[in-house]
Amino acid sequence: MGIGTVAGAATLGGVARSAQADDGTSTSGSAHGSAASSDALVFDKDDYTTLTATISTDDGDKEVKYRFYKAVTYVANPVDEAYQSLTVSVPVEIDGKAVDASDAPILFANSIAGFMPVSVQTATSVNAMGGGGGQGGGTWPSASASASASASGGTGGSASGGGESAQANTNLPELGLAAGYVVVQPGCRGRTLVNSEGVYYGTAPAVIVDLKAAVRYLRFNKDRIPGDTERIISTGGSAGGEVSALLGASGDSRLYDSYLKELGAADASDAIFATGAWCAIVDLENADGAYEWNWGSLTAVSTGETVDAADSKELTNQFVDYQASLHLKGLNGFGPLTARNYDRYLLETYLQPAAATYLKGLSAADRTAYLAGNTFITWKNGRATFTWDDYLAHVGTRQKNLPAFDGFDLSVSISALDTNNEFGLGTTAGRHFTEYSQKRDASGTAGKRLDSDIPEKLRLMNPMYHLRKGNPGRSKHWWIRLGTIDTYTSLTVSANLTATVDGLGDNVSHLMYWDQGHMSDLDPGDFIKWIAKVTGYRG
């Protein structure tokens, strides 16, 4: 339901490696400084249950018989086994035909939402997440059944803020299984976990350290665990999309070695082959400025009012400087990508093509009704055109107040919007991670300077840090998706991520879904086919 751009060469080779990158990235394939692997990390290939599932795909229903390996702990020294474990699902028969998945791609599907913990310990089948005492259980982005009701009915109302899109019952783990892929679903620690002494033990960088340890476990068990451990494809949405992108960007970086060593992670590579990221919340230290540049003029859903104009302008100016520092070029020969021309870039590259694709997919009667209700769109010769201001008016409202991510008051709850909790430390539930919010702290508990460990935590949690250094251990294949009315973050976030990997020569497919909100996924079947294409897998 959208249209985007495919750039770069679709190579079929493995993850590129060299001796060592400038930022200390190890690319030799070994986990420098990790604990020696023990028998505890050997995968038991005989410990499985055989299950059968009927899975709906673009080609109709498929009956899949598969082997399900219940939660396996992926580190030798777990902090909490309830979260540091993974499940493995291996197809053995599809519609009565035997399947050999020994060299199949491995779909590494996280279900992280809001940097919350995820447990698979009690999972009994593919995609049946086990929960975590009420603290885990992120949801995987599902296929949207249709455009949001307020935007698709041709009533002329605004698209209303980018909330959750209508969802269907398709999901990537099951679709991957139906395609003959091995599906791995990892649990991980998250920001709300607290021990009996009140210490937060799942805040940054626990989530990425755990996923890296899980990847190392898979690679350490090459030839024992089914699937091609050189063809691991990560997926995730929202905060899970951020972590998926981070996993792809930071492959074999030595910045994580001490954390992995402490867990007793396997002595193996944590580089992955390809990355899928839906509505990824990345680049947190610059996200507040990007948000104000994009959505600063809109009213907030919670208050019905616009945010403070002076603060919004100051944050926007920060984004102007940051965007200039990236030295990025837009796709399709657009040229230097700056805050001054970014609105035109988004319109031409993503928004107008997405609207056109949506309109083409409607019946003649529905298209006429939609255009009658959304007169800001000019529809001619199969093309949709409109201005940036009209597009913003169509979106209507913003999901977040100012600042969008680093809250002045350090408000912390189990809400997926409370990013400050992700940077909690010890018994401190939440901390500032930007100088702007630190200086304007309204909690009464913070000083005027960021804590000294925050810069390192930001490097550990930001895919852009590793990509801007050209990390040779990064994923070389990228699938990036976002809804056009998703106001949980700025549209520039995924566009910058795309422009960065495209500039590195990676293969990237990026599009936006018209009138779709947060966690939408309109083309899951295409993603499954894309995996086969970039990995060269024929089944």
Backbone torsions as a table, in degrees:
resi	resn	phi	psi	omega
1	MET	NA	8.2	176.8
2	GLY	-138.2	177.9	177.5
3	ILE	-137.5	142.6	-178.1
4	GLY	-144.5	-151.7	-172.2
5	THR	-130.9	137.5	171.8
6	VAL	-112.1	123.7	-176.4
7	ALA	-132.5	155.5	176.1
8	GLY	91.1	168.9	-179.1
9	ALA	-90.9	133.0	-179.6
10	ALA	-85.7	81.1	-179.8
11	THR	-77.7	153.5	-179.1
12	LEU	-107.3	4.0	-179.1
13	GLY	-74.9	168.8	179.1
14	GLY	-75.2	-173.1	180.0
15	VAL	-67.4	127.5	-178.6
16	ALA	-66.8	141.6	-179.9
17	ARG	-138.0	151.1	172.3
18	SER	-145.1	-174.3	-173.0
19	ALA	-64.6	-57.8	-178.9
20	GLN	-164.0	138.2	179.0
21	ALA	-88.8	166.8	-176.8
22	ASP	-61.2	-28.1	-177.2
23	ASP	-90.9	14.4	179.3
24	GLY	86.2	17.7	-178.9
25	THR	-76.2	126.7	174.5
26	SER	-85.3	129.9	177.7
27	THR	-127.6	24.7	-179.3
28	SER	-86.0	-9.3	-179.6
29	GLY	94.2	-3.4	178.0
30	SER	-110.6	158.0	-178.7
31	ALA	-90.9	88.1	-178.2
32	HIS	-55.8	125.1	175.0
33	GLY	83.4	-0.1	179.8
34	SER	-79.1	160.1	-178.9
35	ALA	-67.5	150.7	177.7
36	ALA	-61.4	135.9	-177.8
37	SER	-71.1	147.2	-178.2
38	SER	-123.8	175.9	178.4
39	ASP	-60.5	-23.2	179.8
40	ALA	-63.1	-19.7	-178.3
41	LEU	-101.1	10.9	177.6
42	VAL	-87.0	124.6	-178.3
43	PHE	-73.0	130.0	178.0
44	ASP	-90.5	101.2	-174.4
45	LYS	-72.7	-9.7	-178.8
46	ASP	-99.5	-3.4	-175.8
47	ASP	-96.5	79.4	-176.9
48	TYR	-142.7	165.4	172.6
49	THR	-118.2	137.4	178.4
50	THR	-91.3	124.7	-176.9
51	LEU	-126.2	164.3	176.3
52	THR	-130.4	138.1	179.5
53	ALA	-138.2	144.5	171.8
54	THR	-100.1	119.9	-172.0
55	ILE	-119.9	127.7	178.7
56	SER	-82.3	127.8	179.1
57	THR	-129.5	176.4	176.3
58	ASP	-62.3	-22.9	-178.8
59	ASP	-99.8	17.1	-179.9
60	GLY	101.0	179.1	179.9
61	ASP	-71.4	140.5	176.7
62	LYS	-125.8	136.1	174.4
63	GLU	-95.1	119.0	-174.2
64	VAL	-117.4	123.0	170.7
65	LYS	-96.5	131.3	-176.1
66	TYR	-146.0	158.2	175.3
67	ARG	-94.1	127.6	-178.5
68	PHE	-112.6	118.6	177.5
69	TYR	-97.8	113.3	-178.8
70	LYS	-65.5	171.8	-170.6
71	ALA	-44.6	122.7	178.5
72	VAL	-116.4	126.5	178.6
73	THR	-70.3	130.7	-171.9
74	TYR	-104.1	4.9	174.3
75	VAL	-131.6	154.7	-177.7
76	ALA	-78.3	-28.7	-177.6
77	ASN	-124.3	68.3	-175.1
78	PRO	-65.9	143.2	171.3
79	VAL	-75.9	-37.9	-179.8
80	ASP	-154.2	102.5	-177.9
81	GLU	-59.8	-25.6	-178.9
82	ALA	-59.6	-24.5	-177.9
83	TYR	-115.1	-27.6	-175.4
84	GLN	-93.8	60.4	177.8
85	SER	-145.9	165.2	-178.2
86	LEU	-140.3	158.8	173.0
87	THR	-112.2	155.9	179.2
88	VAL	-130.7	131.3	176.5
89	SER	-122.1	126.3	-174.0
90	VAL	-125.5	116.0	178.6
91	PRO	-68.9	137.7	177.1
92	VAL	-121.7	-17.0	-179.4
93	GLU	-157.0	131.1	177.8
94	ILE	-126.8	119.7	-177.3
95	ASP	51.2	43.1	175.3
96	GLY	82.9	-2.7	-178.7
97	LYS	-104.6	130.1	-177.8
98	ALA	-62.9	143.2	-179.1
99	VAL	-123.7	131.2	173.4
100	ASP	-105.2	105.7	-176.4
101	ALA	-99.3	18.3	-175.8
102	SER	-63.2	-29.1	178.9
103	ASP	-118.9	23.0	-179.2
104	ALA	-78.0	153.1	173.4
105	PRO	-59.1	152.7	177.8
106	ILE	-106.6	116.1	176.4
107	LEU	-87.1	112.0	-175.6
108	PHE	-101.2	91.4	-166.5
109	ALA	-104.8	106.0	175.2
110	ASN	-85.3	154.5	179.1
111	SER	-121.5	35.4	-177.3
112	ILE	-72.8	136.3	173.1
113	ALA	-136.9	128.5	176.3
114	GLY	63.5	25.9	-177.0
115	PHE	57.7	27.1	178.2
116	MET	-82.7	158.1	178.2
117	PRO	-70.0	152.6	178.0
118	VAL	-130.6	130.1	176.3
119	SER	-119.3	136.9	174.5
120	VAL	-115.4	11.3	-169.8
121	GLN	-61.3	-33.3	-179.6
122	THR	-106.4	12.3	178.4
123	ALA	-63.8	138.8	-176.7
124	THR	-116.9	-1.5	178.7
125	SER	-164.0	173.9	-179.4
126	VAL	-60.1	132.7	177.1
127	ASN	66.6	8.8	174.7
128	ALA	-95.4	83.8	-175.0
129	MET	-67.0	147.0	-171.6
130	GLY	-87.7	-6.1	-177.1
131	GLY	73.4	-179.2	-178.0
132	GLY	-157.1	59.6	179.4
133	GLY	63.0	30.9	179.6
134	GLY	84.8	1.8	-176.2
135	GLN	-110.4	-10.1	-176.4
136	GLY	-112.2	-154.1	172.6
137	GLY	79.6	55.6	170.1
138	GLY	-66.2	159.8	-179.2
139	THR	-109.1	142.0	179.3
140	TRP	-75.8	140.3	176.9
141	PRO	-60.6	126.8	-178.6
142	SER	-105.9	170.1	179.9
143	ALA	-70.4	134.4	177.2
144	SER	-79.1	133.8	-179.1
145	ALA	-74.3	-32.7	-178.1
146	SER	-163.8	174.7	174.7
147	ALA	-66.0	158.5	-179.7
148	SER	-59.2	145.6	-172.9
149	ALA	-58.0	-40.4	-176.4
150	SER	-70.6	-18.2	-177.1
151	ALA	-103.0	-20.5	-170.2
152	SER	-101.9	-5.9	-173.5
153	GLY	-86.8	-1.4	179.0
154	GLY	70.3	30.9	-176.7
155	THR	-93.5	-12.8	-179.9
156	GLY	89.4	-3.4	177.9
157	GLY	-74.2	167.7	178.7
158	SER	-73.8	167.2	179.9
159	ALA	-77.3	-8.7	169.0
160	SER	61.2	55.3	154.3
161	GLY	88.4	-5.9	174.1
162	GLY	78.1	39.0	174.9
163	GLY	-76.0	-170.7	-179.9
164	GLU	-60.9	138.2	178.0
165	SER	-83.0	163.0	173.6
166	ALA	-60.0	139.3	-171.4
167	GLN	-121.2	140.7	173.2
168	ALA	-103.0	179.9	-173.3
169	ASN	-97.3	17.8	174.4
170	THR	-84.2	154.7	177.5
171	ASN	-155.5	152.2	-173.5
172	LEU	-66.5	-42.9	179.1
173	PRO	-55.7	-44.8	179.8
174	GLU	-69.0	-40.4	178.4
175	LEU	-63.2	-38.6	176.6
176	GLY	-62.4	-42.4	178.6
177	LEU	-62.4	-41.9	179.9
178	ALA	-67.7	-22.0	177.9
179	ALA	-87.0	-3.2	179.2
180	GLY	94.2	10.9	-179.5
181	TYR	-87.9	154.3	169.8
182	VAL	-79.7	135.4	-177.7
183	VAL	-116.2	122.2	176.6
184	VAL	-114.3	128.8	179.1
185	GLN	-121.5	109.8	-175.9
186	PRO	-90.4	143.2	164.6
187	GLY	-88.3	166.7	178.7
188	CYS	-164.3	158.1	174.8
189	ARG	-71.1	156.9	179.4
190	GLY	-143.7	174.1	-164.8
191	ARG	-65.9	-21.7	-175.0
192	THR	-91.1	-2.8	-177.4
193	LEU	-71.4	129.4	-178.0
194	VAL	-134.5	133.7	178.0
195	ASN	-86.6	-176.3	-174.6
196	SER	-65.8	-17.7	178.9
197	GLU	-96.0	6.9	178.3
198	GLY	81.2	16.1	-179.1
199	VAL	-91.9	129.5	176.5
200	TYR	-78.9	119.0	-175.1
201	TYR	-116.7	14.5	178.1
202	GLY	-126.0	15.2	179.7
203	THR	-81.8	175.5	-175.3
204	ALA	-53.7	136.7	5.9
205	PRO	-102.6	31.0	-172.3
206	ALA	-54.2	-42.0	-174.2
207	VAL	-62.9	-44.9	-179.0
208	ILE	-75.3	-33.8	176.5
209	VAL	-61.9	-43.4	179.4
210	ASP	-63.7	-44.4	-179.6
211	LEU	-66.2	-37.0	175.1
212	LYS	-62.5	-42.3	178.7
213	ALA	-62.5	-37.9	178.5
214	ALA	-65.4	-41.0	177.2
215	VAL	-64.2	-42.1	178.2
216	ARG	-61.6	-37.0	177.2
217	TYR	-60.3	-44.7	179.3
218	LEU	-62.5	-45.9	-178.1
219	ARG	-68.0	-36.8	177.1
220	PHE	-61.8	-31.4	-178.0
221	ASN	-97.4	26.9	174.3
222	LYS	-53.2	136.5	-179.2
223	ASP	75.7	-9.9	171.5
224	ARG	-101.5	-45.4	178.0
225	ILE	-86.4	135.0	-179.8
226	PRO	-63.1	151.6	178.1
227	GLY	103.1	163.8	-178.6
228	ASP	-91.3	106.0	-177.2
229	THR	-72.1	-5.1	172.3
230	GLU	-90.6	-2.9	-178.3
231	ARG	-128.3	63.8	177.7
232	ILE	-95.9	128.8	-179.0
233	ILE	-119.2	116.8	-179.4
234	SER	-89.4	151.3	176.3
235	THR	-140.8	153.9	176.5
236	GLY	178.2	158.5	-179.9
237	GLY	-127.2	146.7	-179.4
238	SER	62.4	-123.9	175.7
239	ALA	-60.3	-33.8	175.1
240	GLY	-65.4	-31.2	174.5
241	GLY	-68.7	-38.3	176.4
242	GLU	-61.4	-45.7	-177.7
243	VAL	-69.7	-35.1	175.6
244	SER	-62.3	-45.4	177.4
245	ALA	-64.1	-38.5	178.9
246	LEU	-66.2	-40.3	176.9
247	LEU	-60.9	-41.6	179.0
248	GLY	-70.0	-35.4	-175.8
249	ALA	-78.5	-30.7	-168.3
250	SER	-105.7	18.4	-176.8
251	GLY	-49.3	125.7	176.6
252	ASP	63.5	19.8	175.2
253	SER	-68.1	135.0	-178.7
254	ARG	-78.9	-5.0	179.0
255	LEU	-62.3	-20.8	-176.4
256	TYR	-100.4	0.1	-170.8
257	ASP	-57.8	-45.3	-176.5
258	SER	-64.2	-37.2	178.7
259	TYR	-66.6	-42.4	-179.2
260	LEU	-69.2	-37.3	178.2
261	LYS	-62.6	-41.5	-179.6
262	GLU	-61.6	-33.9	179.4
263	LEU	-80.9	-12.6	-173.5
264	GLY	71.6	42.8	178.3
265	ALA	-69.0	155.2	-178.4
266	ALA	-64.3	150.4	178.2
267	ASP	-83.0	84.0	-176.4
268	ALA	-159.2	172.9	178.9
269	SER	-75.5	148.9	171.5
270	ASP	-113.6	17.7	175.8
271	ALA	-75.1	144.2	177.6
272	ILE	-118.1	163.0	-173.4
273	PHE	-84.4	-41.7	-175.2
274	ALA	-146.4	157.3	-174.8
275	THR	-130.0	131.0	170.8
276	GLY	-114.0	125.4	-177.5
277	ALA	-136.8	118.5	179.3
278	TRP	-106.0	128.7	178.1
279	CYS	41.5	51.4	-174.0
280	ALA	-68.3	132.2	176.7
281	ILE	-93.7	86.5	-175.8
282	VAL	-114.7	171.6	173.9
283	ASP	59.1	52.0	-171.2
284	LEU	-60.0	-36.0	-176.7
285	GLU	-69.2	-14.7	177.5
286	ASN	-116.7	5.7	-173.4
287	ALA	-71.3	-32.2	-179.3
288	ASP	-65.8	-42.1	178.1
289	GLY	-66.3	-43.1	178.7
290	ALA	-62.3	-38.2	-179.6
291	TYR	-63.5	-43.9	-179.7
292	GLU	-69.2	-35.5	176.0
293	TRP	-59.6	-41.7	-174.1
294	ASN	-80.8	-49.9	-168.4
295	TRP	-117.3	9.8	-172.4
296	GLY	-58.0	-27.8	-176.6
297	SER	-85.5	-8.6	-174.7
298	LEU	-86.5	155.1	175.6
299	THR	-77.5	148.9	-179.4
300	ALA	-83.1	139.6	-179.2
301	VAL	-58.5	-42.0	-172.9
302	SER	-72.2	-28.9	-175.4
303	THR	-113.6	-22.0	-175.9
304	GLY	73.5	13.0	-178.4
305	GLU	-126.4	160.6	173.1
306	THR	-76.7	156.5	-178.4
307	VAL	-81.5	171.3	-179.9
308	ASP	-56.4	121.2	-173.7
309	ALA	-65.1	-37.9	-177.8
310	ALA	-67.6	-45.2	178.0
311	ASP	-63.9	-42.0	179.9
312	SER	-61.2	-42.7	-180.0
313	LYS	-65.8	-40.4	-179.3
314	GLU	-64.7	-41.7	177.6
315	LEU	-67.7	-38.0	176.7
316	THR	-60.2	-41.6	178.6
317	ASN	-63.0	-34.8	175.5
318	GLN	-62.2	-40.9	178.4
319	PHE	-64.2	-38.8	178.3
320	VAL	-56.0	-47.3	-179.8
321	ASP	-67.1	-42.4	-179.1
322	TYR	-63.7	-45.6	-178.7
323	GLN	-61.0	-39.8	178.5
324	ALA	-63.5	-33.7	-177.8
325	SER	-70.6	-19.7	-178.0
326	LEU	-74.7	-27.6	-178.6
327	HIS	54.5	45.1	-178.5
328	LEU	-90.8	153.0	171.1
329	LYS	-114.0	139.9	179.1
330	GLY	-71.5	164.2	178.7
331	LEU	-70.6	163.8	174.2
332	ASN	59.5	35.1	176.6
333	GLY	72.1	24.4	-176.3
334	PHE	-65.2	-32.5	-178.1
335	GLY	99.1	-170.0	-177.6
336	PRO	-53.7	134.7	-175.4
337	LEU	-104.3	110.6	-175.9
338	THR	-124.8	168.2	176.8
339	ALA	-62.5	-26.5	-177.9
340	ARG	-73.8	-30.6	-177.9
341	ASN	-113.3	5.9	-175.0
342	TYR	-65.6	-33.3	178.1
343	ASP	-62.8	-42.6	177.9
344	ARG	-65.7	-38.6	179.3
345	TYR	-62.3	-46.6	179.6
346	LEU	-63.8	-41.3	178.6
347	LEU	-60.2	-51.2	-173.0
348	GLU	-74.4	-35.7	-172.8
349	THR	-88.4	-33.9	-172.0
350	TYR	-125.5	-53.3	-166.9
351	LEU	-71.4	-50.8	180.0
352	GLN	-66.3	-42.8	174.9
353	PRO	-61.7	-37.2	179.1
354	ALA	-65.1	-41.7	177.6
355	ALA	-63.6	-40.6	-179.9
356	ALA	-63.4	-44.1	179.3
357	THR	-63.5	-40.7	177.3
358	TYR	-61.2	-47.7	-177.5
359	LEU	-64.7	-38.9	178.5
360	LYS	-62.9	-29.1	-178.4
361	GLY	-79.9	-8.6	178.8
362	LEU	-86.6	156.7	170.7
363	SER	-68.2	163.5	-178.8
364	ALA	-58.3	-40.9	-178.7
365	ALA	-68.3	-43.6	179.7
366	ASP	-66.8	-37.4	178.8
367	ARG	-65.1	-42.6	178.1
368	THR	-61.3	-41.8	-179.9
369	ALA	-66.7	-41.0	-179.4
370	TYR	-64.6	-46.1	-179.5
371	LEU	-65.9	-32.5	177.6
372	ALA	-67.5	-32.0	179.3
373	GLY	-88.7	-10.8	-178.7
374	ASN	-133.2	69.5	-171.6
375	THR	-71.5	-5.8	176.7
376	PHE	-70.9	-15.7	-179.8
377	ILE	-90.4	127.6	170.7
378	THR	-97.0	122.0	-176.0
379	TRP	-114.0	114.1	-177.6
380	LYS	-150.4	129.4	177.5
381	ASN	53.6	39.7	176.2
382	GLY	76.6	13.0	179.5
383	ARG	-120.2	143.0	177.7
384	ALA	-111.1	129.6	177.5
385	THR	-130.1	148.1	178.1
386	PHE	-167.7	168.3	-179.0
387	THR	-92.5	164.9	177.2
388	TRP	-63.9	-43.5	-179.7
389	ASP	-62.9	-39.9	178.4
390	ASP	-67.3	-37.3	176.5
391	TYR	-61.1	-46.0	179.3
392	LEU	-61.9	-40.3	177.9
393	ALA	-63.0	-34.9	178.0
394	HIS	-65.6	-42.0	178.1
395	VAL	-65.1	-46.3	168.6
396	GLY	89.6	-57.8	-175.0
397	THR	-134.3	160.7	177.4
398	ARG	-109.4	144.3	-178.4
399	GLN	-74.3	-28.4	-170.4
400	LYS	-117.5	149.4	173.6
401	ASN	-81.3	-173.3	179.3
402	LEU	-106.1	132.9	-9.0
403	PRO	-76.0	152.3	-171.4
404	ALA	-71.2	-28.8	-173.5
405	PHE	-122.1	-48.2	-178.7
406	ASP	-97.5	87.9	-173.5
407	GLY	-65.7	137.1	179.2
408	PHE	-58.5	-35.5	-173.5
409	ASP	-95.5	4.8	179.3
410	LEU	53.1	36.1	-179.6
411	SER	-65.5	128.1	-176.3
412	VAL	-128.9	126.6	173.0
413	SER	-147.9	-165.4	178.0
414	ILE	-86.5	5.7	178.1
415	SER	-62.4	141.3	179.2
416	ALA	-69.3	-5.9	-178.0
417	LEU	-92.5	-5.8	-173.2
418	ASP	-90.5	80.7	-176.7
419	THR	-68.1	-27.0	-179.3
420	ASN	-57.6	-33.2	179.0
421	ASN	-63.4	-29.2	179.3
422	GLU	-64.4	-22.3	179.7
423	PHE	-107.6	20.0	173.6
424	GLY	-63.7	159.4	-178.1
425	LEU	-149.9	132.0	-179.0
426	GLY	61.4	-127.8	178.5
427	THR	-92.3	3.7	177.2
428	THR	-85.9	117.3	-172.4
429	ALA	-69.1	-37.8	-177.3
430	GLY	-148.4	148.8	179.5
431	ARG	-138.1	157.3	173.2
432	HIS	-74.2	149.2	177.2
433	PHE	-128.7	6.5	172.4
434	THR	-127.6	145.1	178.7
435	GLU	-63.9	-33.9	-178.8
436	TYR	-58.4	-50.7	-178.9
437	SER	-75.1	-31.1	177.8
438	GLN	-59.6	-44.1	-178.1
439	LYS	-71.5	-19.7	-179.2
440	ARG	-110.1	23.1	-177.2
441	ASP	-52.3	130.5	178.6
442	ALA	-114.5	9.0	-178.2
443	SER	-85.5	-21.4	-177.7
444	GLY	78.2	4.9	-177.3
445	THR	-115.2	-7.2	-174.9
446	ALA	-112.1	149.7	175.2
447	GLY	-82.0	-162.3	-178.0
448	LYS	-97.3	-2.1	179.7
449	ARG	-122.6	146.7	175.8
450	LEU	-65.1	146.6	174.2
451	ASP	-60.9	148.0	-170.2
452	SER	-64.3	-22.9	-178.2
453	ASP	-87.1	-9.1	-175.7
454	ILE	-61.6	-45.0	179.4
455	PRO	-56.0	-39.9	178.4
456	GLU	-66.8	-42.3	-180.0
457	LYS	-60.7	-38.7	179.1
458	LEU	-65.4	-40.4	177.0
459	ARG	-62.4	-39.5	-178.5
460	LEU	-69.4	-22.3	-174.4
461	MET	-108.0	2.1	-174.0
462	ASN	-115.0	112.6	176.8
463	PRO	-57.2	-35.0	-176.4
464	MET	-62.8	-32.0	178.5
465	TYR	-59.3	-46.6	-177.6
466	HIS	-73.1	-37.8	-179.1
467	LEU	-69.9	-37.9	-180.0
468	ARG	-65.9	-22.0	175.2
469	LYS	-90.8	0.2	178.0
470	GLY	65.9	35.2	-177.8
471	ASN	-43.8	116.1	-177.8
472	PRO	-68.8	-15.8	178.7
473	GLY	-88.1	6.7	-176.6
474	ARG	-71.6	162.1	167.9
475	SER	-61.2	144.5	179.5
476	LYS	-107.3	2.7	-178.7
477	HIS	-132.7	130.5	-171.9
478	TRP	-135.0	132.8	175.0
479	TRP	-121.5	114.4	-172.6
480	ILE	-127.2	129.4	-176.6
481	ARG	-136.8	151.7	-178.0
482	LEU	-161.0	144.3	174.6
483	GLY	-83.9	147.1	-176.2
484	THR	-75.1	-14.3	176.2
485	ILE	-114.1	24.9	176.9
486	ASP	-83.3	101.1	-179.4
487	THR	-102.5	27.1	171.9
488	TYR	-78.1	-21.5	174.7
489	THR	-154.4	174.5	-178.9
490	SER	-78.0	145.2	174.6
491	LEU	-61.4	-25.3	-178.5
492	THR	-66.9	-21.3	-176.7
493	VAL	-63.3	-53.9	179.7
494	SER	-71.0	-32.0	178.6
495	ALA	-67.7	-39.5	176.0
496	ASN	-66.5	-41.3	176.8
497	LEU	-58.7	-44.5	179.6
498	THR	-64.0	-47.1	-179.3
499	ALA	-62.7	-34.0	-179.3
500	THR	-67.6	-49.2	-178.0
501	VAL	-71.6	-31.6	175.0
502	ASP	-63.7	-40.5	178.4
503	GLY	-65.5	-23.7	177.1
504	LEU	-83.8	-4.7	179.4
505	GLY	89.8	11.7	-179.9
506	ASP	-78.9	160.6	174.4
507	ASN	-82.5	122.9	-177.2
508	VAL	-137.9	133.5	173.5
509	SER	-117.2	115.3	-177.5
510	HIS	-133.4	127.8	172.4
511	LEU	-146.0	164.8	176.3
512	MET	-117.6	145.2	179.9
513	TYR	-95.4	124.0	-177.5
514	TRP	-67.2	134.1	177.0
515	ASP	59.0	27.7	177.8
516	GLN	-111.9	145.1	-177.3
517	GLY	-99.1	-154.6	-173.5
518	HIS	-67.4	141.6	176.2
519	MET	66.2	26.1	177.7
520	SER	-86.8	150.4	178.6
521	ASP	-151.0	100.7	-175.1
522	LEU	-92.9	-11.6	-175.9
523	ASP	-132.7	51.9	-179.1
524	PRO	-62.5	-34.5	178.4
525	GLY	-63.9	-36.6	178.0
526	ASP	-66.2	-36.8	177.8
527	PHE	-63.2	-42.1	179.0
528	ILE	-61.4	-40.5	177.8
529	LYS	-69.0	-35.8	178.1
530	TRP	-61.0	-38.4	177.5
531	ILE	-58.2	-47.3	179.3
532	ALA	-61.0	-38.3	-178.1
533	LYS	-66.4	-50.7	-174.3
534	VAL	-74.7	-26.0	178.8
535	THR	-89.3	-14.8	-177.1
536	GLY	76.1	18.2	-176.0
537	TYR	-81.4	130.5	-178.6
538	ARG	-109.1	-9.9	175.4
539	GLY	78.1	NA	NA
